[in-house]
């Protein structure tokens, strides 16, 4: 991913020295993760999402409870 990200970074912040580019190219993903672990720990509070499942859609999806048509596919009878 560094190879894809680096040109965009350099366009925004300026070209990196050759030695830094060489070291970035030689580092493995695991090595990079170890180096960035302390930075990542600052932002790791709730995982990838802070939303609760179903809370946003619960009131927008109508649920029929009066008449269940058990002849249509997808309906399950007891």
C-alpha positions as CSV (number, residue, x, y, z in Angstrom):
1,X,0.0,0.0,0.0
2,X,2.9,2.3,0.6
3,X,3.7,2.3,-3.1
4,X,0.2,3.5,-3.9
5,X,0.1,6.1,-1.1
6,X,3.6,7.6,-1.3
7,X,3.1,9.6,-4.5
8,X,0.0,11.3,-3.1
9,X,1.8,12.0,0.2
10,X,4.7,13.5,-1.7
11,X,2.4,15.7,-3.8
12,X,0.9,17.1,-0.7
13,X,4.0,17.4,1.6
14,X,7.0,17.4,-0.7
15,X,9.4,14.8,-1.9
16,X,11.0,12.5,0.6
17,X,14.8,12.0,0.8
18,X,16.1,9.0,-1.2
19,X,17.3,7.2,2.0
20,X,13.8,7.5,3.5
21,X,12.1,6.2,0.3
22,X,14.6,3.3,0.3
23,X,13.9,2.3,3.9
24,X,10.1,2.6,3.3
25,X,10.4,0.3,0.3
26,X,12.5,-2.3,2.3
27,X,10.2,-2.4,5.4
28,X,7.7,-5.2,5.8
29,X,4.0,-4.8,6.7
30,X,4.7,-6.3,10.2
31,X,7.6,-3.9,10.8
32,X,5.5,-0.9,9.8
33,X,2.6,-2.1,12.1
34,X,5.1,-2.4,15.0
35,X,6.4,1.1,14.4
36,X,2.9,2.6,14.1
37,X,1.4,0.7,17.1
38,X,1.6,3.6,19.5
39,X,0.0,6.0,17.0
40,X,-2.8,3.6,16.2
41,X,-3.5,3.0,19.9
42,X,-4.6,6.7,20.2
43,X,-7.4,6.2,17.7
44,X,-8.5,2.7,18.6
45,X,-11.6,3.4,20.7
46,X,-14.5,1.6,19.2
47,X,-13.2,-0.4,16.2
48,X,-14.2,0.6,12.7
49,X,-17.7,1.9,13.5
50,X,-19.4,3.7,16.3
51,X,-23.0,2.9,15.3
52,X,-25.2,0.3,17.0
53,X,-26.7,-2.3,14.8
54,X,-30.4,-1.7,13.9
55,X,-30.8,1.6,15.8
56,X,-30.9,3.7,12.6
57,X,-33.3,1.6,10.6
58,X,-35.6,0.3,13.3
59,X,-38.2,3.0,12.9
60,X,-38.0,3.2,9.1
61,X,-38.8,-0.5,8.3
62,X,-42.5,-1.3,8.7
63,X,-43.3,-4.7,10.2
64,X,-46.7,-6.2,9.6
65,X,-48.0,-8.1,12.5
66,X,-51.7,-8.3,11.6
67,X,-51.8,-10.6,8.6
68,X,-49.1,-13.0,7.6
69,X,-49.5,-14.4,4.1
70,X,-48.0,-17.8,4.4
71,X,-48.5,-18.7,0.7
72,X,-45.8,-16.3,-0.5
73,X,-42.1,-17.4,-0.7
74,X,-40.1,-16.2,2.3
75,X,-42.9,-16.5,4.8
76,X,-42.5,-19.0,7.6
77,X,-45.4,-20.4,9.6
78,X,-45.4,-21.9,13.0
